[in-house]
Amino acid sequence: MHRVANYEACVGVYRYAKDLAANTAQAGGRAPELVVYANNAHLSALAMLKYDEAEQFALDGTRNPTETSSNPWLRLARMYIDQGRAAEAVSATNALQAWRVMQPPATREQFTSEDESTVALLLLAAGEARASLRLADRILGRPDRRAHDDHGGRMLR
């Protein structure tokens, strides 16, 4: 029940922001940045198992590069890895790193470990277990500001 309400709210806010952005752009004003709204709609669509819709929301977020902690390429890369879509996973993983690099240093550092853990997952899925483990060890050695080393590195060592 809550998932449905969350989905409807997130998609509604995203559509409202998208319409507002289109109307504001036509009037020459400053449009709202859609990437965060697209990210929230993506996550709510995933929770509803609406994978095609979730992918479209994330793709919409990639069209609005902005300074934000929401990286739509991270969402796409994880989705493509989960679905076994190798070529798309590689492309999205490259794009997620490019997105992170364009962010200001504080934002970039805040999400380094989460982004690199996606690279480690891709390496593992590609059969590169040793490379994946080396990267995972490096990630565990320097947790990011969002505590993506939840167990102090003890679990994988």
N, C-alpha and C positions, 0 to 999 in steps of 0.2 A: 504494500500500500504506500509506504513512504517512498519507495523507489519510483513509483509511478508519479507521485506528486513532485519529487525532486526532478525527474526527467522533464515533466511538463513545464516546471518553473524555469529550469536551465535553458531549455529550447525556446521558451517564450521570451526570455530576456535576451537570448542571442538574436532571435529574429527581430525583436524590437530595436536592438542596437544596430543591427545590419541595415534595417530600414532607415533609422536615424542617420547613420553614416552616409547612406546614399543621398538622402535629402539634404544633409548638411553640405556634402561635397558639391552638389548642384548649386547650392546657394553661396558657395565660396567660403564657408565657415570651416571651423576645425571639427572634424568628425571624431567620434569615439574610436578608440583602438579596440579592435574586435578580437584580438588573439586570446585574451583571458576568457571572454564570453564563449568563444569557439571551443576553448579547452574544457570549460565546464560542461558545455553541451556534449562534447565528445565523451567525457567521463560518464555522464548520465546515460548516454545512449549505450555505452558499453555495459553498464549495470543492467540495462534492459535487454541485453544480448542483440542489439540492433547494430551489427558490425558494419554494414554498408553505410549506414547513416553516421556512425561514429567516425569512420574513415573520412567521410565527406566533411564533417565538422573540423577534423584535424587539418585536412587539406585547405579548408577555408582559412584556418589560422595561419598557415604558412604564407598566405598571400599578403599578410600585413606585418612585415618585420618591424619590430618596435622594441624598445627597451622594456623587457619584462622577464620575470622568472618563469613564465609559462612558455615552454618550448614545444611547439606542436610536432616537431620532428622526433622528439623523444617518444611521444605517444604513438606516432606512426611506426617508428622503428620497432618498438616493443610489440605492436600489433602484428606487423609483418613477420617478425621472428616467431611469434606464437602461431601464426598461420602457415609457417614454412614457405613464405614468399621470399626466397633468398635474394634475388636481384633487387627487389624493392627494399628489403631490409638493409642491404648494403648501401643503397642510394640514400635512404632515410638516415642511416647512421652517419654517413658523411655529412649530410645536411645538418644534422643535430649538432655536430661539432662546429660547423661553420656558423650556425646560429649562436652558439655559446661564445665563440670568439668575438662576435660583433657586440656582445653585451659589455657594459662597464665592468671593471675589475671586481667590484664587490658582488655583483650578481653572478659573474662568470665563476668566481671561486666558490660561491655558495652551492653550485650544482655540479661541480666537476666530478665528484665521486659517483653521483647518480648517472650522469651521462656516460662516464667510463664503465660503469657496471653494465650498461646496455651494450657497449662494445665487447665486454667480456662474455656476455650472453651470446652475442652474434658469433664470436670466435668459437665458443663451445658448440653451438648449433652447427657450425661449419666443420666440426671435427678437429679443431685446433685446441685441444684440451690443455696442452702445456702453455701455449701463449695465453689462453684464457686464465689459467691459474696464476701465471706471472703477473698479469694485470690485476687480478683479484687480490693477490698479496700486496701489490703496491697500493691499491685502493684502501685496503684494511690498515695499512701503515700510516695513512694520512686521511682520517675521516673528514668529511666536509662539514660545513656549518649547519647542515640539517641532520647531522648524526646518522649518516648512511653507513656507519660502522657500528651498528647497534649492540654488538657484543664484544667490542674492544678487540676484534680480530681473533678472539679465542675459538670461534666455531670452525673456521677454515684452516687453522694452523695445526 
